[in-house]
Amino acid sequence: MPKKIKAPFNRSLEIDPGEAEGLKSSLIKITSPASFEALTNKIINQDLFSVIDFLPDSFINLLFIDPPYNIYKKFNSNTFNIIDSEKYEAWMDSWLSRLVRLLKADASVYICGDWRASAAIYNAGSKYFKLQNRITWEREKGRGAKTNWKNCSEDIWFFTFGKDYTFNVDQVKLKRRVLAPYRENGKPKDWVEDKDSNYRVTHPSNIWTDITVPFWSMSENTDHPTQKPEKLLAKIILASSNEGDMVFDPFLGTGATAVTAKKLGRRFSGVEIDEYYCLLVQKRLNIAEKDKSIQGFSGGLFWERNTLSEQKKNKQE
Protein backbone atom coordinates (compact mmCIF):
# COMPACT_ATOMS: atom_id res chain seq x y z
CA MET A 1 0.00 0.00 0.00
CA PRO A 2 1.54 3.39 -0.98
CA LYS A 3 2.45 5.64 1.91
CA LYS A 4 0.14 8.63 2.29
CA ILE A 5 1.37 12.11 3.14
CA LYS A 6 0.13 12.81 6.65
CA ALA A 7 -1.21 16.14 7.82
CA PRO A 8 0.38 17.85 10.83
CA PHE A 9 -0.65 16.22 14.13
CA ASN A 10 -1.99 13.15 12.28
CA ARG A 11 -1.19 10.23 14.60
CA SER A 12 -2.77 7.48 12.49
CA LEU A 13 -0.76 4.26 12.48
CA GLU A 14 0.95 3.11 9.29
CA ILE A 15 3.39 0.35 8.41
CA ASP A 16 6.80 1.52 7.27
CA PRO A 17 8.48 -0.70 4.65
CA GLY A 18 11.37 -1.47 6.99
CA GLU A 19 9.17 -2.93 9.72
CA ALA A 20 6.81 -5.03 7.61
CA GLU A 21 8.88 -8.24 7.57
CA GLY A 22 9.47 -8.18 11.32
CA LEU A 23 5.77 -7.75 12.01
CA LYS A 24 4.84 -10.42 9.47
CA SER A 25 7.00 -12.99 11.26
CA SER A 26 4.68 -12.84 14.28
CA LEU A 27 1.58 -13.79 12.26
CA ILE A 28 0.47 -17.39 11.89
CA LYS A 29 -1.34 -19.54 9.35
CA ILE A 30 -3.15 -22.75 10.24
CA THR A 31 -3.37 -25.74 7.87
CA SER A 32 -4.03 -28.53 10.40
CA PRO A 33 -5.82 -28.86 13.76
CA ALA A 34 -4.40 -26.25 16.14
CA SER A 35 -4.11 -26.37 19.92
CA PHE A 36 -5.29 -23.71 22.32
CA GLU A 37 -1.66 -22.88 23.12
CA ALA A 38 -0.79 -22.42 19.45
CA LEU A 39 -3.55 -19.83 19.05
CA THR A 40 -3.11 -17.94 22.29
CA ASN A 41 -2.14 -14.30 21.72
CA LYS A 42 -1.65 -14.94 18.02
CA ILE A 43 -3.10 -13.29 14.92
CA ILE A 44 -4.18 -15.65 12.12
CA ASN A 45 -3.70 -14.18 8.65
CA GLN A 46 -6.16 -16.26 6.62
CA ASP A 47 -9.67 -16.39 5.28
CA LEU A 48 -12.04 -17.46 8.07
CA PHE A 49 -13.51 -20.33 6.05
CA SER A 50 -10.06 -21.83 5.43
CA VAL A 51 -9.19 -21.96 9.12
CA ILE A 52 -12.42 -22.42 11.06
CA ASP A 53 -12.43 -26.25 11.00
CA PHE A 54 -8.90 -26.35 12.42
CA LEU A 55 -9.77 -24.38 15.55
CA PRO A 56 -10.18 -26.34 18.83
CA ASP A 57 -13.48 -27.11 20.53
CA SER A 58 -14.77 -25.08 23.49
CA PHE A 59 -11.89 -22.61 23.82
CA ILE A 60 -13.65 -19.20 23.61
CA ASN A 61 -14.97 -17.29 26.65
CA LEU A 62 -15.96 -14.16 24.72
CA LEU A 63 -16.72 -14.06 21.00
CA PHE A 64 -16.82 -10.58 19.46
CA ILE A 65 -18.01 -10.45 15.86
CA ASP A 66 -17.80 -7.33 13.70
CA PRO A 67 -18.57 -8.67 10.21
CA PRO A 68 -18.86 -6.59 7.05
CA TYR A 69 -22.23 -4.84 7.19
CA ASN A 70 -24.67 -5.28 4.34
CA ILE A 71 -23.45 -2.15 2.56
CA TYR A 72 -20.87 -1.45 -0.11
CA LYS A 73 -17.50 -1.03 1.59
CA LYS A 74 -13.90 -1.44 0.45
CA PHE A 75 -11.54 -2.97 3.00
CA ASN A 76 -8.07 -2.37 1.55
CA SER A 77 -7.68 -5.37 -0.81
CA ASN A 78 -11.21 -6.72 -0.31
CA THR A 79 -14.66 -5.37 -1.16
CA PHE A 80 -18.06 -6.24 0.27
CA ASN A 81 -21.13 -5.53 -1.86
CA ILE A 82 -24.79 -5.15 -0.87
CA ILE A 83 -26.86 -8.32 -1.13
CA ASP A 84 -30.51 -8.90 -0.29
CA SER A 85 -31.40 -9.51 3.36
CA GLU A 86 -32.10 -13.22 2.97
CA LYS A 87 -28.72 -13.82 1.34
CA TYR A 88 -26.96 -11.75 4.01
CA GLU A 89 -28.61 -13.84 6.71
CA ALA A 90 -27.58 -17.05 4.93
CA TRP A 91 -24.01 -15.74 4.67
CA MET A 92 -23.99 -14.98 8.41
CA ASP A 93 -25.33 -18.43 9.20
CA SER A 94 -22.63 -20.05 7.05
CA TRP A 95 -19.91 -19.04 9.50
CA LEU A 96 -21.88 -18.48 12.72
CA SER A 97 -23.11 -22.09 12.71
CA ARG A 98 -19.50 -23.29 12.53
CA LEU A 99 -18.32 -21.02 15.36
CA VAL A 100 -20.75 -22.57 17.86
CA ARG A 101 -18.55 -25.56 18.69
CA LEU A 102 -15.67 -23.23 19.59
CA LEU A 103 -17.55 -21.72 22.55
CA LYS A 104 -17.33 -22.65 26.20
CA ALA A 105 -20.62 -23.44 27.92
CA ASP A 106 -20.74 -20.05 29.69
CA ALA A 107 -19.50 -17.99 26.73
CA SER A 108 -20.90 -14.64 25.64
CA VAL A 109 -21.33 -13.54 22.02
CA TYR A 110 -21.55 -9.97 20.71
CA ILE A 111 -22.48 -9.32 17.07
CA CYS A 112 -22.19 -5.85 15.50
CA GLY A 113 -24.45 -4.46 12.80
CA ASP A 114 -26.44 -1.50 11.57
CA TRP A 115 -30.20 -1.12 11.16
CA ARG A 116 -30.18 -2.96 7.81
CA ALA A 117 -28.74 -6.09 9.43
CA SER A 118 -31.02 -6.19 12.47
CA ALA A 119 -33.32 -8.94 11.21
CA ALA A 120 -30.44 -11.08 9.94
CA ILE A 121 -28.51 -10.83 13.21
CA TYR A 122 -31.59 -11.59 15.30
CA ASN A 123 -32.60 -14.57 13.18
CA ALA A 124 -29.14 -16.09 12.81
CA GLY A 125 -28.05 -15.44 16.40
CA SER A 126 -31.27 -16.69 17.96
CA LYS A 127 -30.87 -20.06 16.24
CA TYR A 128 -27.83 -20.88 18.37
CA PHE A 129 -27.77 -18.54 21.38
CA LYS A 130 -29.92 -16.87 24.02
CA LEU A 131 -30.58 -13.21 23.28
CA GLN A 132 -29.87 -11.02 26.32
CA ASN A 133 -29.95 -7.46 24.97
CA ARG A 134 -29.25 -5.08 22.10
CA ILE A 135 -26.82 -2.24 22.67
CA THR A 136 -27.18 0.90 20.56
CA TRP A 137 -24.18 3.20 20.45
CA GLU A 138 -23.87 6.67 18.99
CA ARG A 139 -21.45 6.81 16.08
CA GLU A 140 -21.06 10.56 15.87
CA LYS A 141 -19.02 10.62 12.65
CA GLY A 142 -20.56 10.67 9.19
CA ARG A 143 -21.98 12.98 6.58
CA GLY A 144 -25.43 14.48 6.80
CA ALA A 145 -28.28 13.22 4.64
CA LYS A 146 -30.54 15.43 2.48
CA THR A 147 -33.39 12.98 1.87
CA ASN A 148 -33.26 10.88 5.04
CA TRP A 149 -32.33 10.99 8.71
CA LYS A 150 -28.59 11.00 9.24
CA ASN A 151 -27.51 7.53 10.35
CA CYS A 152 -25.36 7.99 13.48
CA SER A 153 -25.98 4.80 15.46
CA GLU A 154 -24.97 1.16 15.31
CA ASP A 155 -26.10 -1.89 17.24
CA ILE A 156 -24.33 -4.66 19.11
CA TRP A 157 -26.45 -7.71 19.84
CA PHE A 158 -25.61 -9.47 23.12
CA PHE A 159 -26.14 -13.23 23.18
CA THR A 160 -25.03 -15.96 25.57
CA PHE A 161 -24.45 -19.64 24.87
CA GLY A 162 -26.45 -20.67 27.94
CA LYS A 163 -28.21 -19.31 31.00
CA ASP A 164 -24.97 -19.08 32.99
CA TYR A 165 -22.55 -16.38 31.87
CA THR A 166 -20.16 -13.70 33.10
CA PHE A 167 -21.33 -10.13 33.61
CA ASN A 168 -19.12 -7.89 35.76
CA VAL A 169 -21.42 -4.91 36.23
CA ASP A 170 -19.14 -3.13 38.72
CA GLN A 171 -16.33 -3.01 36.15
CA VAL A 172 -18.30 -1.10 33.54
CA LYS A 173 -19.84 1.81 35.42
CA LEU A 174 -19.95 5.25 33.85
CA LYS A 175 -18.75 8.45 35.50
CA ARG A 176 -21.15 11.18 34.36
CA ARG A 177 -21.27 14.89 35.11
CA VAL A 178 -24.23 16.12 37.16
CA LEU A 179 -25.70 19.22 35.54
CA ALA A 180 -28.56 19.79 38.01
CA PRO A 181 -27.35 18.36 41.33
CA TYR A 182 -30.04 17.54 43.88
CA ARG A 183 -29.36 17.92 47.60
CA GLU A 184 -31.05 16.43 50.61
CA ASN A 185 -30.54 18.18 53.95
CA GLY A 186 -27.84 20.24 52.26
CA LYS A 187 -25.82 17.19 51.20
CA PRO A 188 -25.36 15.71 47.70
CA LYS A 189 -27.88 12.95 46.95
CA ASP A 190 -26.56 10.14 44.73
CA TRP A 191 -23.67 12.22 43.43
CA VAL A 192 -20.17 13.32 44.50
CA GLU A 193 -19.20 16.93 45.06
CA ASP A 194 -15.84 17.85 43.55
CA LYS A 195 -13.94 21.13 43.64
CA ASP A 196 -13.92 21.28 39.83
CA SER A 197 -17.08 19.41 38.80
CA ASN A 198 -19.82 17.20 40.19
CA TYR A 199 -20.12 13.57 39.11
CA ARG A 200 -22.38 10.57 39.51
CA VAL A 201 -21.26 6.99 39.00
CA THR A 202 -24.05 5.16 37.17
CA HIS A 203 -24.82 1.61 36.13
CA PRO A 204 -24.32 0.83 32.44
CA SER A 205 -27.31 0.88 30.11
CA ASN A 206 -27.81 -0.40 26.57
CA ILE A 207 -27.57 3.14 25.13
CA TRP A 208 -23.96 4.28 24.76
CA THR A 209 -23.40 7.97 24.01
CA ASP A 210 -19.87 8.19 25.41
CA ILE A 211 -18.00 6.55 22.52
CA THR A 212 -15.60 8.46 20.28
CA VAL A 213 -14.92 6.86 16.89
CA PRO A 214 -11.14 6.82 16.19
CA PHE A 215 -9.99 9.71 14.02
CA TRP A 216 -6.70 11.06 12.69
CA SER A 217 -5.42 12.73 15.88
CA MET A 218 -5.91 9.59 18.02
CA SER A 219 -2.98 7.19 18.34
CA GLU A 220 -5.24 4.14 17.94
CA ASN A 221 -6.51 5.30 14.55
CA THR A 222 -5.78 3.35 11.36
CA ASP A 223 -7.07 3.63 7.80
CA HIS A 224 -9.61 0.84 8.32
CA PRO A 225 -13.02 2.22 7.23
CA THR A 226 -15.05 0.66 10.06
CA GLN A 227 -12.59 0.55 12.95
CA LYS A 228 -14.15 0.06 16.39
CA PRO A 229 -12.87 2.15 19.33
CA GLU A 230 -10.85 0.50 22.09
CA LYS A 231 -13.21 2.07 24.62
CA LEU A 232 -16.17 0.23 23.10
CA LEU A 233 -14.29 -3.08 23.25
CA ALA A 234 -13.18 -2.38 26.82
CA LYS A 235 -16.79 -2.16 27.99
CA ILE A 236 -17.62 -5.52 26.45
CA ILE A 237 -14.41 -7.28 27.51
CA LEU A 238 -14.60 -6.09 31.11
CA ALA A 239 -18.29 -6.94 31.41
CA SER A 240 -18.27 -10.35 29.76
CA SER A 241 -14.89 -11.89 30.55
CA ASN A 242 -12.41 -12.26 33.38
CA GLU A 243 -8.64 -11.90 33.45
CA GLY A 244 -7.00 -14.79 31.64
CA ASP A 245 -10.12 -15.60 29.58
CA MET A 246 -9.88 -16.11 25.82
CA VAL A 247 -11.36 -13.35 23.63
CA PHE A 248 -11.76 -14.28 19.96
CA ASP A 249 -12.60 -12.12 16.92
CA PRO A 250 -13.16 -13.85 13.55
CA PHE A 251 -13.20 -10.56 11.57
CA LEU A 252 -10.33 -8.84 13.33
CA GLY A 253 -9.71 -5.86 11.06
CA THR A 254 -6.95 -3.73 12.55
CA GLY A 255 -7.23 -5.37 15.92
CA ALA A 256 -9.17 -3.29 18.43
CA THR A 257 -10.45 -6.50 20.04
CA ALA A 258 -7.03 -8.12 20.41
CA VAL A 259 -5.27 -4.93 21.51
CA THR A 260 -7.90 -4.08 24.14
CA ALA A 261 -7.96 -7.67 25.41
CA LYS A 262 -4.20 -7.54 25.85
CA LYS A 263 -4.37 -4.23 27.72
CA LEU A 264 -6.98 -5.70 30.07
CA GLY A 265 -5.12 -8.92 30.86
CA ARG A 266 -7.07 -11.33 28.68
CA ARG A 267 -5.85 -13.94 26.23
CA PHE A 268 -6.77 -13.21 22.63
CA SER A 269 -6.76 -14.53 19.11
CA GLY A 270 -8.40 -13.52 15.85
CA VAL A 271 -8.62 -14.09 12.12
CA GLU A 272 -8.05 -11.43 9.46
CA ILE A 273 -7.72 -12.09 5.74
CA ASP A 274 -5.88 -8.86 4.82
CA GLU A 275 -2.15 -8.98 5.49
CA TYR A 276 -1.69 -5.22 5.82
CA TYR A 277 -4.39 -5.04 8.48
CA CYS A 278 -2.71 -7.93 10.30
CA LEU A 279 0.55 -5.99 10.32
CA LEU A 280 -1.28 -3.03 11.87
CA VAL A 281 -2.71 -5.36 14.54
CA GLN A 282 0.75 -6.65 15.39
CA LYS A 283 2.18 -3.14 15.52
CA ARG A 284 -0.60 -2.08 17.90
CA LEU A 285 0.03 -5.15 20.06
CA ASN A 286 3.73 -4.25 20.27
CA ILE A 287 2.85 -0.70 21.33
CA ALA A 288 0.48 -2.12 23.97
CA GLU A 289 3.43 -3.81 25.66
CA LYS A 290 4.31 -0.40 27.11
CA ASP A 291 1.16 1.67 26.73
CA LYS A 292 -1.94 0.07 28.25
CA SER A 293 -4.03 3.23 28.33
CA ILE A 294 -7.53 3.27 26.84
CA GLN A 295 -8.96 6.65 25.90
CA GLY A 296 -12.08 7.38 27.94
CA PHE A 297 -11.33 4.76 30.61
CA SER A 298 -9.32 5.53 33.74
CA GLY A 299 -9.52 4.98 37.46
CA GLY A 300 -11.63 1.87 36.84
CA LEU A 301 -14.45 3.96 35.34
CA PHE A 302 -15.67 4.91 31.89
CA TRP A 303 -15.90 8.67 31.38
CA GLU A 304 -18.39 10.44 29.18
CA ARG A 305 -17.06 12.32 26.19
CA ASN A 306 -15.35 15.71 26.57
CA THR A 307 -14.03 15.13 30.09
CA LEU A 308 -10.39 14.70 29.11
CA SER A 309 -8.97 17.04 31.77
CA GLU A 310 -10.80 15.13 34.50
CA GLN A 311 -9.51 11.83 33.16
CA LYS A 312 -5.92 13.11 33.18
CA LYS A 313 -6.29 14.37 36.74
CA ASN A 314 -7.74 11.07 37.89
CA LYS A 315 -4.96 9.12 36.15
CA GLN A 316 -2.27 11.19 37.87
CA GLU A 317 -3.85 10.58 41.26
C-alpha positions as CSV (number, residue, x, y, z in Angstrom):
1,M,0.0,0.0,0.0
2,P,1.5,3.4,-1.0
3,K,2.4,5.6,1.9
4,K,0.1,8.6,2.3
5,I,1.4,12.1,3.1
6,K,0.1,12.8,6.6
7,A,-1.2,16.1,7.8
8,P,0.4,17.8,10.8
9,F,-0.7,16.2,14.1
10,N,-2.0,13.2,12.3
11,R,-1.2,10.2,14.6
12,S,-2.8,7.5,12.5
13,L,-0.8,4.3,12.5
14,E,0.9,3.1,9.3
15,I,3.4,0.4,8.4
16,D,6.8,1.5,7.3
17,P,8.5,-0.7,4.7
18,G,11.4,-1.5,7.0
19,E,9.2,-2.9,9.7
20,A,6.8,-5.0,7.6
21,E,8.9,-8.2,7.6
22,G,9.5,-8.2,11.3
23,L,5.8,-7.8,12.0
24,K,4.8,-10.4,9.5
25,S,7.0,-13.0,11.3
26,S,4.7,-12.8,14.3
27,L,1.6,-13.8,12.3
28,I,0.5,-17.4,11.9
29,K,-1.3,-19.5,9.3
30,I,-3.2,-22.8,10.2
31,T,-3.4,-25.7,7.9
32,S,-4.0,-28.5,10.4
33,P,-5.8,-28.9,13.8
34,A,-4.4,-26.2,16.1
35,S,-4.1,-26.4,19.9
36,F,-5.3,-23.7,22.3
37,E,-1.7,-22.9,23.1
38,A,-0.8,-22.4,19.4
39,L,-3.6,-19.8,19.0
40,T,-3.1,-17.9,22.3
41,N,-2.1,-14.3,21.7
42,K,-1.6,-14.9,18.0
43,I,-3.1,-13.3,14.9
44,I,-4.2,-15.6,12.1
45,N,-3.7,-14.2,8.7
46,Q,-6.2,-16.3,6.6
47,D,-9.7,-16.4,5.3
48,L,-12.0,-17.5,8.1
49,F,-13.5,-20.3,6.1
50,S,-10.1,-21.8,5.4
51,V,-9.2,-22.0,9.1
52,I,-12.4,-22.4,11.1
53,D,-12.4,-26.2,11.0
54,F,-8.9,-26.3,12.4
55,L,-9.8,-24.4,15.6
56,P,-10.2,-26.3,18.8
57,D,-13.5,-27.1,20.5
58,S,-14.8,-25.1,23.5
59,F,-11.9,-22.6,23.8
60,I,-13.6,-19.2,23.6
61,N,-15.0,-17.3,26.6
62,L,-16.0,-14.2,24.7
63,L,-16.7,-14.1,21.0
64,F,-16.8,-10.6,19.5
65,I,-18.0,-10.5,15.9
66,D,-17.8,-7.3,13.7
67,P,-18.6,-8.7,10.2
68,P,-18.9,-6.6,7.1
69,Y,-22.2,-4.8,7.2
70,N,-24.7,-5.3,4.3
71,I,-23.5,-2.2,2.6
72,Y,-20.9,-1.4,-0.1
73,K,-17.5,-1.0,1.6
74,K,-13.9,-1.4,0.4
75,F,-11.5,-3.0,3.0
76,N,-8.1,-2.4,1.5
77,S,-7.7,-5.4,-0.8
78,N,-11.2,-6.7,-0.3
79,T,-14.7,-5.4,-1.2
80,F,-18.1,-6.2,0.3
81,N,-21.1,-5.5,-1.9
82,I,-24.8,-5.1,-0.9
83,I,-26.9,-8.3,-1.1
84,D,-30.5,-8.9,-0.3
85,S,-31.4,-9.5,3.4
86,E,-32.1,-13.2,3.0
87,K,-28.7,-13.8,1.3
88,Y,-27.0,-11.8,4.0
89,E,-28.6,-13.8,6.7
90,A,-27.6,-17.0,4.9
91,W,-24.0,-15.7,4.7
92,M,-24.0,-15.0,8.4
93,D,-25.3,-18.4,9.2
94,S,-22.6,-20.1,7.0
95,W,-19.9,-19.0,9.5
96,L,-21.9,-18.5,12.7
97,S,-23.1,-22.1,12.7
98,R,-19.5,-23.3,12.5
99,L,-18.3,-21.0,15.4
100,V,-20.8,-22.6,17.9
101,R,-18.6,-25.6,18.7
102,L,-15.7,-23.2,19.6
103,L,-17.5,-21.7,22.6
104,K,-17.3,-22.6,26.2
105,A,-20.6,-23.4,27.9
106,D,-20.7,-20.0,29.7
107,A,-19.5,-18.0,26.7
108,S,-20.9,-14.6,25.6
109,V,-21.3,-13.5,22.0
110,Y,-21.6,-10.0,20.7
111,I,-22.5,-9.3,17.1
112,C,-22.2,-5.9,15.5
113,G,-24.4,-4.5,12.8
114,D,-26.4,-1.5,11.6
115,W,-30.2,-1.1,11.2
116,R,-30.2,-3.0,7.8
117,A,-28.7,-6.1,9.4
118,S,-31.0,-6.2,12.5
119,A,-33.3,-8.9,11.2
120,A,-30.4,-11.1,9.9
121,I,-28.5,-10.8,13.2
122,Y,-31.6,-11.6,15.3
123,N,-32.6,-14.6,13.2
124,A,-29.1,-16.1,12.8
125,G,-28.0,-15.4,16.4
126,S,-31.3,-16.7,18.0
127,K,-30.9,-20.1,16.2
128,Y,-27.8,-20.9,18.4
129,F,-27.8,-18.5,21.4
130,K,-29.9,-16.9,24.0
131,L,-30.6,-13.2,23.3
132,Q,-29.9,-11.0,26.3
133,N,-29.9,-7.5,25.0
134,R,-29.2,-5.1,22.1
135,I,-26.8,-2.2,22.7
136,T,-27.2,0.9,20.6
137,W,-24.2,3.2,20.4
138,E,-23.9,6.7,19.0
139,R,-21.5,6.8,16.1
140,E,-21.1,10.6,15.9
141,K,-19.0,10.6,12.7
142,G,-20.6,10.7,9.2
143,R,-22.0,13.0,6.6
144,G,-25.4,14.5,6.8
145,A,-28.3,13.2,4.6
146,K,-30.5,15.4,2.5
147,T,-33.4,13.0,1.9
148,N,-33.3,10.9,5.0
149,W,-32.3,11.0,8.7
150,K,-28.6,11.0,9.2
151,N,-27.5,7.5,10.4
152,C,-25.4,8.0,13.5
153,S,-26.0,4.8,15.5
154,E,-25.0,1.2,15.3
155,D,-26.1,-1.9,17.2
156,I,-24.3,-4.7,19.1
157,W,-26.5,-7.7,19.8
158,F,-25.6,-9.5,23.1
159,F,-26.1,-13.2,23.2
160,T,-25.0,-16.0,25.6
161,F,-24.5,-19.6,24.9
162,G,-26.5,-20.7,27.9
163,K,-28.2,-19.3,31.0
164,D,-25.0,-19.1,33.0
165,Y,-22.6,-16.4,31.9
166,T,-20.2,-13.7,33.1
167,F,-21.3,-10.1,33.6
168,N,-19.1,-7.9,35.8
169,V,-21.4,-4.9,36.2
170,D,-19.1,-3.1,38.7
171,Q,-16.3,-3.0,36.2
172,V,-18.3,-1.1,33.5
173,K,-19.8,1.8,35.4
174,L,-19.9,5.3,33.8
175,K,-18.8,8.5,35.5
176,R,-21.2,11.2,34.4
177,R,-21.3,14.9,35.1
178,V,-24.2,16.1,37.2
179,L,-25.7,19.2,35.5
180,A,-28.6,19.8,38.0
181,P,-27.3,18.4,41.3
182,Y,-30.0,17.5,43.9
183,R,-29.4,17.9,47.6
184,E,-31.1,16.4,50.6
185,N,-30.5,18.2,54.0
186,G,-27.8,20.2,52.3
187,K,-25.8,17.2,51.2
188,P,-25.4,15.7,47.7
189,K,-27.9,12.9,47.0
190,D,-26.6,10.1,44.7
191,W,-23.7,12.2,43.4
192,V,-20.2,13.3,44.5
193,E,-19.2,16.9,45.1
194,D,-15.8,17.8,43.5
195,K,-13.9,21.1,43.6
196,D,-13.9,21.3,39.8
197,S,-17.1,19.4,38.8
198,N,-19.8,17.2,40.2
199,Y,-20.1,13.6,39.1
200,R,-22.4,10.6,39.5
201,V,-21.3,7.0,39.0
202,T,-24.0,5.2,37.2
203,H,-24.8,1.6,36.1
204,P,-24.3,0.8,32.4
205,S,-27.3,0.9,30.1
206,N,-27.8,-0.4,26.6
207,I,-27.6,3.1,25.1
208,W,-24.0,4.3,24.8
209,T,-23.4,8.0,24.0
210,D,-19.9,8.2,25.4
211,I,-18.0,6.6,22.5
212,T,-15.6,8.5,20.3
213,V,-14.9,6.9,16.9
214,P,-11.1,6.8,16.2
215,F,-10.0,9.7,14.0
216,W,-6.7,11.1,12.7
217,S,-5.4,12.7,15.9
218,M,-5.9,9.6,18.0
219,S,-3.0,7.2,18.3
220,E,-5.2,4.1,17.9
221,N,-6.5,5.3,14.5
222,T,-5.8,3.4,11.4
223,D,-7.1,3.6,7.8
224,H,-9.6,0.8,8.3
225,P,-13.0,2.2,7.2
226,T,-15.1,0.7,10.1
227,Q,-12.6,0.5,12.9
228,K,-14.1,0.1,16.4
229,P,-12.9,2.2,19.3
230,E,-10.8,0.5,22.1
231,K,-13.2,2.1,24.6
232,L,-16.2,0.2,23.1
233,L,-14.3,-3.1,23.3
234,A,-13.2,-2.4,26.8
235,K,-16.8,-2.2,28.0
236,I,-17.6,-5.5,26.4
237,I,-14.4,-7.3,27.5
238,L,-14.6,-6.1,31.1
239,A,-18.3,-6.9,31.4
240,S,-18.3,-10.3,29.8
241,S,-14.9,-11.9,30.6
242,N,-12.4,-12.3,33.4
243,E,-8.6,-11.9,33.5
244,G,-7.0,-14.8,31.6
245,D,-10.1,-15.6,29.6
246,M,-9.9,-16.1,25.8
247,V,-11.4,-13.4,23.6
248,F,-11.8,-14.3,20.0
249,D,-12.6,-12.1,16.9
250,P,-13.2,-13.8,13.6
251,F,-13.2,-10.6,11.6
252,L,-10.3,-8.8,13.3
253,G,-9.7,-5.9,11.1
254,T,-6.9,-3.7,12.6
255,G,-7.2,-5.4,15.9
256,A,-9.2,-3.3,18.4
257,T,-10.4,-6.5,20.0
258,A,-7.0,-8.1,20.4
259,V,-5.3,-4.9,21.5
260,T,-7.9,-4.1,24.1
261,A,-8.0,-7.7,25.4
262,K,-4.2,-7.5,25.8
263,K,-4.4,-4.2,27.7
264,L,-7.0,-5.7,30.1
265,G,-5.1,-8.9,30.9
266,R,-7.1,-11.3,28.7
267,R,-5.8,-13.9,26.2
268,F,-6.8,-13.2,22.6
269,S,-6.8,-14.5,19.1
270,G,-8.4,-13.5,15.9
271,V,-8.6,-14.1,12.1
272,E,-8.1,-11.4,9.5
273,I,-7.7,-12.1,5.7
274,D,-5.9,-8.9,4.8
275,E,-2.1,-9.0,5.5
276,Y,-1.7,-5.2,5.8
277,Y,-4.4,-5.0,8.5
278,C,-2.7,-7.9,10.3
279,L,0.6,-6.0,10.3
280,L,-1.3,-3.0,11.9
281,V,-2.7,-5.4,14.5
282,Q,0.7,-6.7,15.4
283,K,2.2,-3.1,15.5
284,R,-0.6,-2.1,17.9
285,L,0.0,-5.1,20.1
286,N,3.7,-4.3,20.3
287,I,2.9,-0.7,21.3
288,A,0.5,-2.1,24.0
289,E,3.4,-3.8,25.7
290,K,4.3,-0.4,27.1
291,D,1.2,1.7,26.7
292,K,-1.9,0.1,28.2
293,S,-4.0,3.2,28.3
294,I,-7.5,3.3,26.8
295,Q,-9.0,6.6,25.9
296,G,-12.1,7.4,27.9
297,F,-11.3,4.8,30.6
298,S,-9.3,5.5,33.7
299,G,-9.5,5.0,37.5
300,G,-11.6,1.9,36.8
301,L,-14.4,4.0,35.3
302,F,-15.7,4.9,31.9
303,W,-15.9,8.7,31.4
304,E,-18.4,10.4,29.2
305,R,-17.1,12.3,26.2
306,N,-15.3,15.7,26.6
307,T,-14.0,15.1,30.1
308,L,-10.4,14.7,29.1
309,S,-9.0,17.0,31.8
310,E,-10.8,15.1,34.5
311,Q,-9.5,11.8,33.2
312,K,-5.9,13.1,33.2
313,K,-6.3,14.4,36.7
314,N,-7.7,11.1,37.9
315,K,-5.0,9.1,36.1
316,Q,-2.3,11.2,37.9
317,E,-3.9,10.6,41.3
